């Protein structure tokens, strides 16, 4: 086959344009490895990014690449070497990401952060909002922490935390060889500007907005506690009416909070394990068993503490008989498992008087009493798990449809209550009495939602009230029965909590931002 001259010319132009595009494609640099050091021809860049989103499916949670662009001098033309892409590492975190890479020396700006879910690509245009920074041959540029704060719709703002002790600890933990090589050398950061100072001042506002509560737990006398991103704890003292937000003095995400020897024990990402004995006024860092993601630190009835921690995709269980001494014994380990039905779902925790465990999204439940680990499964994709005072486990699952399972033998066997697939949130007072925000008269479509009540273990349901959602019937994240007085609590978006003492006929705001 012979090509005509015009066709041949068009083909040459196409190949030329293709080659030009390839040349302009950003250079993606691999994350720095634990044993990697500088070769003498480049500098190292490390930056942490926290997305303070309102839910697990928020586009901000998908951000996986930071695009850097070198600042060109007069007369310079941009090439592919001037565009650098850093990719994230989440070794001991859920959504907090550390971006790192070896980069050619020069002055750079951050252009945008990008992520994707399925066929959708999300771009957060940072566009040099933090100014520029220098990458110096043989040295480290430690930029600090960027806080992406989504707002209504597609709006967001980006706050800034300058390099501090936690980031330096992250750097030394993830990149020990590089940290040893560059110890004593100059460290670089963003060039100081008034705009950078303004973004640093916004960090407190971002922390105030953190309200996606992790591991909500209560005691028999009505003490409530939970953790959140950016080092926050939600706490209500037994017998009190005021809900308080505490700061553990960290930017790390708090994943569990438990009462411990008259105080509060908070655990979270990157080895966060802190104890307060003065109602949250001050916190003391305890020695963790490892610098992993501590999903749960559970005090046991014998005074010991059981910890479940993850590094990469490997979970480990530890026990300590003396938390003050920082001595830990490894109980065992197991691999993380996920569910293709709910790929976004995190691992969940559950606590019993003499055992604690983590529930994987695929229904695998790993429990430990501090002596060994047992594995059981409900066989279904799981979106929530909790324990009643008598030790009954309650699990919300999804297989073909959404339903609720109960187990009275620590997860060995499960019974299906066949709750409606339209259940939005459910709370159990005991094995017989439960409340659900659900369709009042479901058919093919859900129809209106209300507060539904069962007193016979889910065999029948009656419409006793309205949905607690303030901005709409679907605006409900979680419900719990207050064990101190039997009233119903609903945890809503925008950091609101409402209470009902008449099975949903009326709701009263008890916490609003």
N, C-alpha and C positions, 0 to 999 in steps of 0.2 A: 504494500500500500504506500503510495506517494502522497506526501502532504503538500497542499497548495501553499504558495508564498504567504497569503494573508493568514491562513490557518496556522502555519508554522510560526509566524510572527506573534500571533495571539498566544500560542503555547509557550514561546520564549518569555513573553511578558508575564504570563501566569507563573512560570517557574521562578522568574526574577522576584515577583511580588511575594511568592511563597517563601523564598529564601530570606527576603527582607523581614517578613513577619517572624520567621524562626529566629532571626538575629536579634529581634527586639523582645522576644519572650523573656520574662524575668527568670533569673537564675534561682532555682529553688535549692537552698542549702539545707543539708540534713541537720537535724537537731544534734547538738553536741553530745558525744558519748561520754560515759562515766570515766573512761580511761583515756580520753582524747586530750591532747595539749596543742598549744600554738606551735606552728612550724617556723615562724619568723617572717612569713610573708603576709599575714593577715591579723586582724583583731577579732575579738569575740564580742558578740552582742547577746545580752540576756534581758528579757522583759517579761513581766507577769501581767496577765489580763484576767480580770474577774467580770463576769456578766451577772449583774444583779437583777435577773429577770423575775417575772411573776409566776412562772410555770415551767415545767420540764419541756414543753413543746414550743417555747418562745424561740423565734429565729436567732436571738442573741446566743443561745446555747450551742448553736452549730458552728460558731466562729472557729476556724481551724487554721487560718493563714493570715499573716501580717505582711503587707507589701511595703517594702522600703524603696526609696528613690534617692539616688545620689544627687546632691546639689551641684549643678554644672557651673563651671567658670565661664567667663566671657569668651565667646567664640567656640565653645565646646559643643559637640553634637552627641546626643544620647545614643548609646548602644545597649545591647542586652546585658552587658556587664554592669550597667548603672542601675539595673532593676533587680532587687533581691527579694525573694519570698522566704520568710521564716515560717516553719510549721510547728504545731504545738506538741507538748508533752503533758500527759496527765497520769503520771506514775502513781501518785498517792492523793489524787483529788477527783472530784466528780466534774465540776464545770470550770474551776479555776485552772487556767492554762499557763504553762511556761513556754515561751518562744525563745529559741536560741539558735545560734549558727556562727560559723566562721565567715567573716565578711572582709572584702577588699577595703583597705584604708580609704577614708574620705569623709566628707560631711554628708549626712543623710537626713531625710524626713520620713515619717510614717505616712503613707498615702491612704491606706484603707485596711480594714479587716474584712475577711470574707469567710463564708461558710456555705453549706448546702445541705438540703434534705430531699432525698428522692431526685426529682428532676428540677427542683427549685434552687436557685443560687441567691444567697443573701449577701449584700454589701453594706457595710457601715463606713461611710466616707469620713474618715478621720481628717484627711487633707491637711496635714501638718499643723493640727490644732495645738500640738505640744512644742512646736518650734523644731529646731534642728539639733543634731548631736554628731559628735565626731567619733569615728572608728579609727583607732591608732594601732599601728603595727606592734604586735607583741604585748598588747594590753587589753583589758576588759572594759567594755562599756556596759554598765549596769544601770538600766534606764529607770527602774522603779516599777510601779504597778498602775496599770490603766483600769479604771472602773467604768464599764459601759452600763449606763442606767437607762433602760427602755422607759418610754413614757406612753402616753395615749397614742394609738394608731402607729404610724411609722416614725414618730419622733423619739429622740433619745438625747442624752447629754453624756459627755465623757469627763469624769473626774480623774484626779491624779494623786497618788501617794508616792512621795519621793523615796529613794532607796533607804530602807531602814533595816533593823536587825533581823526581822523575819525573812526578808528577801535575801539577805546575805546568808542566812542559815539554809534557805532553799538552794542557793547557788552552791554552797559547800557540800550539801547532801547529794545533789544531782550530778555535780561535776567535780568530784574530789581531786582528780588529777590536774585539771585546769586551775582549781583553787590553790593547790600546792605550788604549781608552777608560777603563778602570778602574785603570790603572797608578798606584800611589801611594795608592789608596783602601784603606779597611779591608776585610779579607777575613774572612768569618764561617765557623763550623763548628759541630760538635755542642757542646752545653753540656757541659762536663767533669763526669763522674760516676765513681764507683768502678767501676760496671759497664762503662763505656767503657774504663777502664784494664785491666780483666780481659780484655776482648775484644781489646785491643791485645796483651796478653801471649800470646793464643792464636795469633797470626800465625806464630810460629816453629813451632808444632805443625802448622799447615796446610802450611807449606813442607816440613817433614819428610815429610809424607804424599805429596807430589807424586812420582809414579812411573810416569806414562804416558809412556814414552820416545819422543821424536821423532827421526827420521832416524838410527837406529842404524847405525853405520858401523865398519869395522875396516880396519887396514892389513895389509900382507903379513906383518909380523912379529908380529901378534897384539895390537896396540893397539886397544882398543875405546873408543868415545865416542858419546854421545847427549845430547839436550837434553830439558827438561821444563818444565812450567809453573813459575811463581814463581821464575824465574831459576836453575833447577838444571841441573847437568851430571852425567852418569854417565860415569866414566872408569876404565879399567884400563890401566895402563902396560904396555908390551911387556915380557914376561919376568916380570911380577909376578903374584901370585895374588890380591891384594886389589882388590876393586872399591870405588872411592871416589865419594862424592857431593860435588860442589863447588858453591859458591854464587858466581855471577858478580856479586853485589852489586846485584841488581835484582829487581823483582817482575814483570818482563815475561817472557813465555814464550820459552824458547830452542828454536829449531826445527832448527838444525844446529850441529854441532861438527866441526872439522877440524884436523888437525895443520898448523902453519904455522911454519916457520923455527925448529923446536925447541920451539915453544910450542903453545898451543891457541887457536883462533879460533872464537868463539861468535857466532852470529847469531840474530836473532829479531824479534819484533813491535816496532812503533813505532821502527824504525831502530836496534834493538839490534845493535851490532857491537863486541865486546870481545875483547881479546887478553891472554892470560896467558903470561908467560915463566918463571914460578916454580911450575909444577905446580898452579895454581889458588889459590895463596895470595893473590894480588892480580890485579886485572883493570884494564886501561886501555881507556877508551872511545875507539874509532877514529872517524874522520869517515865516516859512511855516505853513499852517493850520494843518498839521500832518506830521509825519515822514514816509510817504508812498512814493510810486513810483509816482512822479509828471510827468505825461505824457505831460501835457500842462499847461503853464501859459500864458494866452492870455490877453493883454491889450485891453480894450474896448473903443469905441469912447467917452464914458462919463467919462473916466479917471479911471474907476474901473479895477480890474484884476480878471479874472475868472480862476480857477484852477481845473483840473481834476486829482484826485489822487487815487491810488489803494493800498489797504492792503489785502494780501492774494487774495481772489477772489471777494472782494467787492470794487466797485468804489464809490467815493463821489465827488460832485461838490461843490466848495466854491467860495465866492466872497469877495473881499476886496475893500473898498472905500478909504483906506489909507494904502498903502503897508508899508510906513515907520513906522507906529504905530504897525503893525503886528496884526491888528484886522481882523478876518475872520468870515463870516456867512455861515453856511452850507445851500446849496440850496436843496440838495437831494442826494439820493444814488440809485445804481442799481447793479445787479449782473453781473459778467463777463460772456460772452458767447463765444464759440469757434466754429470752423468749422471742420468737419471730413475730408473735402476735402483738407484743408490747415492747418493741425494741428500745423505746425511750425510757422505760421504767428502771428506777434505781433498785438496789437491794434494800429490803425492809428489815426491821428488827422487831423482836418480840421478847417479853420478859415474864418469867414465872418466878415464884418465890425461891425455888432452888435450882433454876436453870435459866439460860438465856440463849438466844440464837438469832440467826440471820435467815431470812427467807429470800431466795432468788426469784426473779420474775418468772421463771419457768415452773415454779411450785416446789423446788427443792428446799427443804428446811433443815438447816444444820444447827443442832442444839448442843450445849455443853453445860455440865454441872461443875466444871473446873477440874474434873478428873479425866474425862474422855469426851469425844465428839460422836454424836449419833446423827445419821441422815435418814430423813423420811421425806415423803412427797405427797402433795395433793393431786398431782398429775395434770394440773391445769395452769395456764398463764395467770399469774397472780398480780393484782394491783394494790392490795392492802392486806395487812394482817394485824391482829391485836389479841389481847388476852383478857378474859373476864376475871373477876376476883376469885372465882372458884377454880381457875386454871383452864377453863374452856377456851380453845383457840377459835377465833372468828376470821375467816378469810374471804375476801371478795375476789372472784376469779372471772376469767373470760376464756371460753372455749369456742363453742358455736354462738352462745349468747352469754350475757353477764349474769352471774348468780352469786349466792352466798353459801359458804360451807362452814360447818362446825365440827370441831374435834374435841372429844373429852378424854383422849388418851395421848396427849402431847404430840399429835400429828400422825399417829400410826394409822388411824382410820378417820374418814371424813363422811359426814352426812350432808346432803344437798337440800337446802331449804326451798329451792326453786323460786327464788325471788324474781321479780320482774326484771327484764333486761333494761327497763327504763329507770331503775334505781340510781339516783344521783349520789346520795350519801346515806349511810345507815349507821345506827348506834344501838348497842344492846345494853339493857339494864341488867338482864340475866338471860338464861337460855330460853326463857319463855317470852319475855317482854322486849320488844325492839321498836325503834322508830326509823322511818325512812322518808327522805324526800324523793317522791316517785310520782308516776302518773296515777291520777285518781281512778280513771276508768280506761286502762290501756286497751288498744286495739292494734291495728296495723301501725298506726301512728300513736305517739304517746298521749297527745291531748294535754289538758291542763295538769299542772303539777300541784301537789299539796303535801301535807305531813300525814303519812300513813302510819298506823299503829297496829301491832300484833300482840296478843297476850297468850297465844297458844303455840309459840315457837314457829311462826310463819305459816301455819295452816290456813289462817284467815287474816285479812287486814281490813281495818276500818279507817275512814277519813276523819281525822280528829283536828286538823289545823291547816295552816297555810305554810308555804315555803318560807324559810327565814331570810331568803335573799333580799337585800335592800335595793339592789339595782335591777332585779329581775329574778324570777323563780329558779333559774339555773345558776345563779351567782352564789354557790355554796361549795366550799372546799371540803369540809369535814364536820362531823358531829360527834359529840360525846355526851354520855350521861354523867352528871356530877354525882359521884358516889357519896358525898356528904349530905345531900338533900334530895336527890332524885330528879332534879331539874335537868332540862335539856340545853346543851350549849352548841352553838353553830359557829364555825370559824369561816369567815367570808373573805373575799378578795379585798384589797385596799386596807388590810390590817384591822378589820372590824370583827368584833365578837358580840353575839346576841344570845340572850337567855330566855327560855320559856319554862314556866312552872305549871302550865295548863295544857300540856301535850300539843303545843303548836297553835293554840287559839290566838295567842298574842305573843309578841316578841319584844324584848327590851334590850336596847344597846347597853352593853356593859364595858365595851372598849371600842373606841373609834379613833384610830391613828394615834 
